[in-house]
Amino acid sequence: MTPTRPEHDLLGTRPVPTDAYWGIHTLRATENFPITGTPISAYPHLINALAAVKEAAALANEELGLLAPPKAAAIVAACREIRSGKLHDQFVVDVIQGGAGTSTNMNANEVVANRALELLGHAKGEYHHLHPNEDVNLGQSTNDVYPTAVKIATVFAVRGLLKAMAVLQDAFARKAVEFRDVLKMGRTQLQDAVPMTLGQEFSTFAVMIEEDRSRLAEAVELIHEINLGATAIGTGLNAPAGYAEAARRHLAAITGLSLVTAANLVEATQDCGAFVQMSGVLKRIAVKLSKSCNDLRLLSSGPRAGLGEINLPPVQAGSSIMPGKVNPVIPEVVNQVAFEVIGNDVAITMAAEAGQLQLNAFEPIILHSLSESITHLERACVTLAERCVDGITANTDRLRATVEDSIGLVTALNPHIGYTAATDIAKEALATGRGVAELVLEKGLLPADRLAALLRPEVLAGSTTQREDAPKAQYRS
């Protein structure tokens, strides 16, 4: 049998495994919330953020004379161990939980307290020496600890996404340069439009990523406003004068972030607007990334019965029944990540809207959804860059042939042969299946050398006025 220690709460006494750093509150939470099977330990940024908040609070309480230096030192040491990667497996409550994140905060209090007790030479559970609530949670509430930790975790997670987006942007930009002279037909509404270069098409993908990186960097700035010191509803009850600023100052030093205390802590404790804003930007990234993947799948369709303009690198066999079939599995998986992010945005929107009066009880689903969106987008961007975009090749001859055979080519010749002649050429080409250039030469509308000059990529595609060479992404952490 597993050795246990007795722990007590308002509901009674329960045995807790002797070697567990968590306690009775965590035990009840694991029983009450068997929802996702994903513990909060799956979110290391959150665990590190919780430890940072507890460390900052201990330093602030010691500074204000509320916490004895030996206790403060033990709590700080325990938190620093957690931030170094230790004891993460002790954060066992399910990520989706009732109680506005109370179970997560209790889990953190108990782990920090029991490790601090060990550092002071006591056994786990000997809370009369150092208590999870009275000492580790001193001057705090779940209602300011949890959202502050979620914001810090989000900031660090977004850094990883920004870097991954830069990797993808650079991959598209390199292809824009590689394909700068590859002529092709542009399309609107899936119909032939006018000529362009494949470089211009890939430059567009790079620029879209570049724009979204800028929007994400803007959104993350809003996440630097915290409500630590608000305690239960924003009035600061049970937190002494000076605590909020002291805790913010220490937390900023610990995390290296430019954190600011909200001007109105009552508002900040109930408002999830910054999370909604962040989720909206993530949805924007997902929508545009999915659109780009749709284009890659369409451009590579075939290889013989589709457009077949580009070749995606083959990464695995595509069928259990059709030999030789290769599918665009990398863009497909990125599409699915995008669908998930869009769905997560709906969940975050509803959770933010459902908050009532002075507290939003649904921040656990906001944390879960934001974390999944950020993490999966990060992995999707790197996967798309490294497993797909880097290996894309162009079917140059086929692309050129589509330009020469397209009726849309006559639009580029319209200023040189006149609208009436251009219309006649278009009608005949459409009726006979012959090429526009062939008919223009046959009818003597333009000499061969003049026609050749007009059909150069830089003339047809207006390359001199387009951003073919998307700038290399710059990222500063």
Phi, psi and omega in degrees: 000145180287126177298143182229165171234146179278137172229153188235141171221190185294343180267350181136200183247139179223147174280135178241138179308134185302323184273000181281138175276340175276168185231206190293324180295319177294319179304312181295323180295322179294330178282326186277335188233065175275065192264293186264338188078003180254112179282162180296344176296343177289351180242078185301328177299323179292316180299315179296323179292318177300317179296322178296319178296315181295323177294314180298319180296318179297317179295319179294317180294323175295316181301324181272003177078019182263343184229126181301140183307319179297320177295315180300317181297320180292318178297315180299316180297318179296317180296321180292326174297316179298317180292342176274358177111357181276152173066011179298331181290351179272356178266092197248355182290152181294143184295328176260121188208154170282168174094014174063021179097006181302319181296323177295316179296318178297318178303314179296315180303316184291318180296314180297316182297314183290326175289321177297321177301316178300317180295334177272358178092017181248168179274155175302141178089353179275068191288349176291345175270323178201121191254140179302318183270314186287332183248305183292324183262014184301128178076012186233168170218155172308327188288346170247332179291310187295308180297326177296316179295320179298319180294316179297316179299321181294319179302313182289325177294320180297328177302319178295321179294318179300319179294319180294321177295324177296323177299316181291319178302316180295323179297315177295321181296321178297320179292327177300320178290315181300324185259019187297333182253010181270108183280144179205173175268133169278159181225143170233133183055034179066014178248152179305135178245257179226163183293155175205184173250155176296330176299319177297321180297316181285331175298324178300317178301318181294317182293323178299318177295318180301315179298318182289329175297321178295317180295323180293319178297325177292316183295325184290339178297325180293338183282352181279353177272125185238166179242022179299130186104352179286334189053232196293308185229004179112355179275350180077019180304133179075004173251126185288166177302134179090349184294314184301315181291320179296316180295318178298317181298314180292321180294321177297320179293320181293316186270339185077015182258150178275072183280144177230145176277134181302144181295325180235104186287334176294315177297315185295331182286335182254345188265127178250023184301324181295326178289323177296317178299313179299315180296323178298321177292320177298321176296319177302314178301315182297316182298313183287325177294320179294320177300317178298320179292324174301317180295318179298319179293320181290315181296331181264004184298148182133237012281344184250329184261007178242205178292313176058035182277329177230163177242122172278145180297132177288126183244344177193160177297143189261350185208148175271354183233335183253101182299140175084356182281134176234129184255157179279064191291331181289309173302326180297318182289327177292321174306316183292324174299318179299318178300319180297316182297319179296319176295320177298324179298322177296317180298317180295319178301313181292322180295319179294321181291330188278353177299145183234132175057236193272004182207144170260118184277358191249021179294335175301319179288331175295313177303309183301313183291316178299314182298316179296316181298312183294312183295315183289324174296320178301310181294324180295318180298314180293319179297315180298319180294308190277328184261354184224292190301317182302331185258008182289137174237160182253140172271079191302313182297319180295320179297316180296321181295324179294327177292312183294330182271348188282142173294331182299340180299331183296335178298322180291334181268350183308315181295342187257338180242353179093150185297318183295312179297321179297320179296317180297317179299316181299316180297316182291319180298319180294322183285326187258343184081005180278161183280151179298313182298319179300316182289323178298317179292317182300322183271001178067026181286333177213143174291157185301318182292323177293319178296317179299320180294321181289338181266008176294144183307316184292337176277311181296321188263355181060039187300332183291343181249004182249152177275087177281326185259085179299137184296149178294137183294137174246131181226130176240127181285000000 
